[in-house]
Amino acid sequence: MYAESLRRFGFCTLQASSAADAYRMATELPPAAVITDMRLPGEEDGLRLTRRLKDDSRMCHVPVVILTGGVVTHDREAAAHAGCDLFLPKPCLPDILSKRVAGLIRRARE
């Protein structure tokens, strides 16, 4: 749903089926931003993906957005500790997401 909404706002999006796939895709074709959920299928979650991206010198400048449901206080803290640039609870209106992501991308390029 969010990928399609972002496309309507002019973003080019790719979707991964797991954190491992997302990391592989990001290192093969560096993105302007990464949007992930905290809970992902497979052995890694969105927090681990965020840490891997932020620990990789090729990817550390890429903004990471964690967009997730079922938010509790420690989720936001864990996301910040992992290096997340923006934490948004679901549901998030697509226009809000697109504006926030565009702002992150703009600041990352400055």
C-alpha positions as CSV (number, residue, x, y, z in Angstrom):
1,M,0.0,0.0,0.0
2,Y,2.7,2.5,1.0
3,A,4.9,1.7,-2.0
4,E,2.1,2.4,-4.4
5,S,1.2,5.6,-2.6
6,L,4.9,6.8,-2.8
7,R,4.9,6.0,-6.5
8,R,1.9,8.3,-7.0
9,F,3.9,11.0,-5.3
10,G,6.7,10.6,-7.8
11,F,9.0,8.2,-6.0
12,C,10.6,5.2,-7.6
13,T,10.1,2.2,-5.2
14,L,11.4,-1.3,-4.9
15,Q,10.1,-3.8,-2.5
16,A,12.0,-6.6,-0.8
17,S,10.6,-9.7,0.8
18,S,12.9,-9.8,3.8
19,A,15.6,-7.7,5.5
20,A,18.3,-9.7,3.9
21,D,16.8,-9.0,0.4
22,A,16.4,-5.3,1.3
23,Y,20.1,-5.1,2.3
24,R,21.2,-6.9,-0.8
25,M,19.1,-4.6,-3.0
26,A,20.3,-1.5,-1.2
27,T,24.0,-2.4,-1.7
28,E,23.5,-3.3,-5.4
29,L,21.5,-0.1,-6.2
30,P,21.9,2.5,-3.5
31,P,18.6,4.0,-2.7
32,A,17.8,7.6,-1.7
33,A,16.0,6.3,1.4
34,V,14.9,3.0,2.9
35,I,11.5,2.5,4.5
36,T,11.1,-0.6,6.6
37,D,8.8,-2.1,9.2
38,M,10.2,-3.3,12.5
39,R,8.7,-6.8,12.0
40,L,9.8,-8.5,8.8
41,P,9.7,-12.1,7.6
42,G,12.9,-14.1,8.0
43,E,15.6,-14.1,10.5
44,E,16.3,-10.3,10.6
45,D,13.9,-7.5,11.6
46,G,13.8,-3.9,10.6
47,L,16.0,-2.9,13.5
48,R,18.8,-5.3,12.4
49,L,18.4,-4.0,8.8
50,T,18.8,-0.4,10.0
51,R,21.9,-1.3,12.0
52,R,23.4,-3.1,9.0
53,L,22.8,-0.1,6.7
54,K,24.1,2.4,9.2
55,D,27.2,0.3,9.9
56,D,28.0,0.0,6.2
57,S,30.2,2.9,5.0
58,R,28.5,2.8,1.6
59,M,25.0,3.1,3.1
60,C,25.4,5.0,6.4
61,H,24.3,8.3,4.7
62,V,21.0,6.8,3.4
63,P,18.0,7.9,5.5
64,V,16.1,5.0,7.1
65,V,12.5,5.3,8.0
66,I,10.8,2.7,10.3
67,L,7.1,2.7,9.6
68,T,5.4,0.2,11.9
69,G,2.3,-0.8,13.8
70,G,1.7,-1.9,17.3
71,V,4.1,0.8,18.6
72,V,5.2,0.8,22.2
73,T,7.7,3.2,23.9
74,H,10.6,0.9,23.7
75,D,10.1,0.4,19.9
76,R,10.8,4.1,19.3
77,E,13.8,3.9,21.6
78,A,15.2,0.8,19.9
79,A,14.7,2.3,16.5
80,A,16.7,5.4,17.5
81,H,19.4,3.3,19.0
82,A,19.6,1.3,15.7
83,G,20.2,4.6,13.8
84,C,16.7,5.1,12.4
85,D,16.3,8.7,11.0
86,L,12.5,8.7,11.3
87,F,10.1,6.6,13.2
88,L,6.4,6.7,12.1
89,P,3.6,4.7,13.6
90,K,1.0,3.1,11.3
91,P,-1.4,4.1,10.1
92,C,0.4,7.0,8.5
93,L,-1.2,9.1,5.8
94,P,0.6,8.7,2.5
95,D,1.0,12.4,1.9
96,I,2.6,12.8,5.4
97,L,5.0,9.9,4.6
98,S,5.9,11.3,1.2
99,K,6.6,14.8,2.6
100,R,8.7,13.4,5.5
101,V,10.7,11.1,3.2
102,A,11.3,13.9,0.7
103,G,12.6,16.1,3.5
104,L,15.0,13.4,4.7
105,I,16.3,12.8,1.2
106,R,16.8,16.5,0.6
107,R,18.7,16.9,3.9
108,A,20.8,13.8,3.1
109,R,21.9,15.3,-0.2
110,E,22.9,18.7,1.3
